[in-house]
Amino acid sequence: MVSIVYRQKSVQKFGAIEAGGTKWVCGIGSGPSDLVTTQIPTTSPEETIGKAIAFFKDHDLAAIGIGSFGPVNLDRASPHYGYITSTPKQGWQNTDVAGAFHAARNIPVGFDTDVNAAVLGESRWGAARDVASCIYLTIGTGVGGGAILDGQLLHGLMHPEMGHIRIPHDLLQDPFPGACPFHGDCLEGLASGPAIQKRWGKPARELPPDHPVWALEARYLALAIANFVFTVSPARVILGGGVMDQAQLFEMIRAELLEILNGYIRLPTPFVIPPGLGNRAGVLGALALAELAALT
């Protein structure tokens, strides 16, 4: 079990925000059974944050948790803690997110990346409740990753940017140069939804299960997971995001991963799995961030 401990003595209500680049999912509750959510389109910071603050206005909350798109500043010693920083999302660079909610409500605010929130939600209520170390990868508009190691969310210089690792790219097999504006053919540049669309001319959801895209996708994701197995050593890997709606991908990734590891590391079962919380992992993880914030 993870070592993050939740010690609320009575049932309290928390606010939760999965702050995405397209929409914000805002929720109020104490856990999966009573969470009530609404969606707010991501427009300007002023409008989006204002609508989210209004959603929570008439509710007695112990804390608010925010899992945000990034990059974000998680250094509590920094005057810019709680900011979205150098994001490519137009108009959102250097936006104070956590501070706006603290100023509006004067209650504790938990803040982290959207994928760290998702892995926290999965460890609290979902597919990683029984392990102390796990990784959550989301493969969609971008590729992002969050990790819990020995029961603690992984932070360092900033936060994990797992989508930007470099993986082997056979240009004879796949001449696509990559779609990442920063690194070209990093993992995100090769395996994200936009990369699939640019390479094949159609979005992932329109490509049939027997299309060659999926063998290539499975290979790239397995290579990435192998790197994380060798470096981070998770006990479980959870794969979410729109690209992973192709159910056949999981077995293809597992087979590729075993081939890459070549018997050097024996993996537990289950190891590569879908989220237990489905598309609610992010907002429920934000709720868990609020729980933790209320304790500090």
C-alpha positions in Angstrom: 0.0 0.0 0.0 1.1 3.6 -0.6 2.5 5.5 2.4 0.5 8.7 1.7 -1.8 8.7 4.7 -5.3 10.4 4.8 -6.4 11.1 8.4 -9.6 13.1 8.1 -11.6 12.4 11.3 -15.0 13.1 9.7 -16.5 13.3 6.3 -15.5 16.6 4.8 -16.2 18.1 1.4 -13.4 19.1 -0.9 -13.1 20.9 -4.2 -11.3 19.3 -7.1 -10.2 20.7 -10.4 -8.7 18.8 -13.4 -7.4 21.8 -15.2 -6.9 20.8 -18.9 -6.0 22.8 -21.9 -9.4 22.2 -23.5 -11.7 22.1 -20.4 -11.6 22.2 -16.7 -13.5 19.5 -14.8 -14.5 20.9 -11.4 -15.9 18.7 -8.7 -17.1 18.7 -5.1 -17.3 15.6 -2.9 -15.4 13.4 -0.4 -14.6 10.5 -2.8 -15.7 8.6 -5.9 -19.2 7.8 -4.5 -20.4 11.4 -4.0 -18.3 13.4 -6.4 -20.4 15.9 -8.4 -18.7 17.5 -11.4 -19.2 20.2 -14.0 -17.1 21.2 -17.1 -15.8 24.7 -17.9 -14.3 25.4 -21.3 -10.7 26.6 -21.1 -10.8 30.1 -22.5 -8.8 33.0 -21.0 -7.3 32.6 -17.5 -9.5 35.3 -16.1 -12.7 33.8 -17.5 -11.9 30.2 -16.7 -10.6 30.7 -13.2 -13.5 33.1 -12.5 -16.1 30.5 -13.5 -14.3 27.8 -11.4 -14.2 30.1 -8.4 -17.9 30.8 -8.9 -18.7 27.0 -9.0 -17.3 26.6 -5.5 -18.7 29.8 -4.1 -21.6 28.6 -2.1 -20.0 25.4 -0.7 -18.3 24.8 2.6 -15.0 23.2 1.6 -12.1 22.0 3.7 -9.6 22.5 0.8 -9.3 22.6 -3.0 -7.0 20.4 -5.1 -5.9 21.3 -8.6 -4.2 19.0 -11.1 -3.1 21.3 -13.9 -1.7 21.2 -17.4 1.8 22.5 -17.4 4.6 23.0 -17.1 3.9 24.3 -13.6 6.0 25.6 -10.7 5.9 23.2 -7.7 8.7 24.8 -5.7 7.0 26.0 -2.5 10.0 28.4 -1.8 9.4 30.2 -5.1 7.3 33.3 -5.4 5.8 31.7 -8.5 4.7 28.5 -6.7 1.3 27.4 -8.1 1.8 29.0 -11.5 1.4 27.6 -15.0 4.8 28.6 -16.5 6.1 28.2 -20.0 3.1 26.4 -21.5 2.4 26.5 -25.2 -1.2 27.2 -24.4 -1.8 30.7 -25.7 -2.5 33.3 -23.0 -1.7 31.0 -20.1 2.0 31.6 -19.7 2.9 32.6 -16.1 -0.6 32.3 -14.8 -1.1 32.1 -11.0 -3.6 29.4 -10.6 -3.2 28.1 -7.0 -2.9 31.7 -5.6 -6.1 32.8 -7.2 -8.1 30.1 -5.4 -6.4 30.7 -2.1 -7.1 34.4 -2.4 -10.8 33.7 -3.2 -11.5 31.2 -0.5 -8.7 31.4 2.1 -8.5 27.6 2.4 -5.7 25.2 1.7 -5.0 24.6 -2.0 -3.2 21.5 -3.2 -1.5 21.9 -6.5 0.3 19.5 -8.9 0.4 18.4 -12.5 -2.6 16.8 -14.1 -0.8 13.5 -14.5 0.6 13.5 -10.9 -3.0 14.1 -9.8 -4.1 11.1 -11.9 -1.6 8.7 -10.5 -2.5 9.9 -7.0 -6.2 9.2 -7.7 -5.4 5.8 -9.0 -3.3 5.0 -5.9 -6.1 6.3 -3.6 -9.1 4.7 -5.2 -8.2 3.0 -8.4 -5.9 0.5 -10.1 -2.8 1.1 -7.9 -4.4 0.9 -4.4 -2.3 -2.2 -3.6 1.2 -1.0 -4.7 3.6 1.5 -3.3 5.2 2.5 -6.6 3.4 3.2 -10.0 3.5 5.3 -13.1 0.5 6.8 -14.9 1.1 7.7 -18.5 -1.5 9.6 -20.5 -1.3 9.3 -24.3 -3.6 11.8 -26.0 -3.1 15.4 -27.3 0.3 15.1 -25.6 2.1 12.5 -23.6 2.6 13.0 -19.9 3.5 11.0 -16.9 3.2 11.0 -13.2 4.8 8.7 -10.6 4.4 7.6 -7.1 7.6 6.0 -5.6 7.5 4.4 -2.2 4.2 6.1 -1.5 5.3 9.6 -2.4 4.6 11.7 -5.5 7.7 12.2 -7.6 9.1 15.7 -7.8 12.6 17.1 -8.4 13.9 20.0 -10.3 10.3 20.5 -11.3 8.0 17.5 -12.1 8.3 14.5 -14.4 8.1 15.3 -18.1 8.0 11.7 -19.3 6.6 12.5 -22.7 9.8 14.1 -23.7 12.2 11.2 -23.3 14.1 10.1 -26.3 13.5 6.6 -27.6 15.0 4.7 -30.6 13.6 6.0 -33.9 14.2 3.8 -36.9 13.9 6.3 -39.7 13.9 3.5 -42.4 10.8 1.9 -40.7 9.2 5.2 -39.7 10.5 8.2 -41.7 8.1 10.6 -39.8 10.3 13.3 -38.3 8.1 13.8 -35.2 5.5 16.4 -34.1 7.0 17.9 -30.9 7.8 21.6 -31.5 10.6 21.4 -29.0 12.3 18.0 -29.6 10.9 16.6 -32.9 10.9 12.8 -32.4 10.7 12.5 -28.6 8.1 10.1 -27.2 5.4 12.7 -27.5 6.5 13.7 -31.0 6.2 10.1 -32.1 3.3 8.6 -30.1 0.8 11.4 -29.3 -2.6 11.8 -30.9 -1.4 14.8 -33.1 1.7 12.7 -34.1 -0.6 9.9 -35.3 -2.8 12.3 -37.2 0.2 14.1 -38.9 1.8 10.8 -39.8 -1.3 9.0 -41.2 -3.6 11.9 -42.1 -6.5 10.8 -39.8 -7.1 11.0 -36.1 -6.4 7.9 -34.1 -10.1 7.2 -33.5 -10.7 6.8 -37.2 -8.0 4.3 -37.8 -9.1 0.6 -37.7 -7.7 -1.9 -35.2 -5.6 -3.7 -38.0 -4.0 -0.5 -39.2 -0.1 -0.5 -39.0 -0.3 2.5 -36.7 -1.0 0.3 -33.7 2.1 -1.9 -34.1 4.3 1.2 -34.3 2.5 2.8 -31.4 2.9 -0.3 -29.2 6.6 -0.4 -30.0 7.2 3.2 -29.1 5.2 3.0 -25.9 6.9 -0.3 -24.9 10.3 1.3 -25.4 9.3 4.2 -23.2 7.9 1.9 -20.5 11.1 -0.2 -20.6 13.1 3.0 -19.9 10.9 3.7 -16.9 11.2 0.1 -15.7 14.9 0.3 -15.8 15.2 3.8 -14.1 12.1 4.3 -11.9 11.2 0.6 -11.2 7.5 1.0 -10.8 5.4 -2.0 -9.6 2.6 -1.0 -12.1 2.1 1.1 -15.2 -1.3 2.6 -15.9 -2.0 3.9 -19.4 -4.8 6.4 -20.0 -5.7 9.1 -22.6 -7.6 9.0 -25.8 -5.1 7.1 -27.9 -5.4 4.2 -25.4 -9.1 3.7 -26.2 -7.8 1.1 -28.7 -8.2 -2.0 -26.4 -5.9 -4.2 -28.5 -3.0 -1.9 -27.7 -2.6 -3.1 -24.2 -1.7 -6.7 -25.2 0.5 -5.5 -28.0 2.4 -3.2 -25.6 2.8 -6.1 -23.1 4.2 -8.4 -25.8 6.7 -5.7 -27.0 7.7 -4.9 -23.5 8.6 -8.5 -22.7 10.6 -8.7 -25.9 12.5 -5.6 -25.0 13.2 -6.6 -21.4 14.4 -10.0 -22.7 14.1 -11.8 -19.4 16.3 -9.3 -17.5 13.5 -8.2 -15.3 10.4 -10.3 -14.4 7.3 -8.2 -14.3 4.4 -8.8 -11.9 0.9 -9.4 -13.1 -0.9 -7.2 -13.7 1.6 -4.6 -14.9 0.5 -2.6 -17.9 -3.2 -1.8 -17.3 -5.9 0.8 -18.0 -7.0 3.2 -15.3 -9.3 1.8 -12.7 -11.0 5.2 -12.4 -11.4 5.6 -16.2 -11.7 9.3 -17.2 -12.3 10.4 -13.6 -8.7 9.7 -12.5 -7.6 13.3 -12.9 -10.5 15.0 -11.1 -10.4 12.3 -8.3 -6.7 12.8 -8.0 -7.3 16.5 -7.6 -9.7 15.6 -4.8 -6.9 13.5 -3.2 -4.6 16.6 -3.5 -7.2 18.6 -1.6 -7.4 15.9 1.1 -3.6 16.1 1.6 -3.6 19.9 1.5 -6.2 20.0 4.4 -3.7 18.0 6.5 -0.8 20.4 6.1 
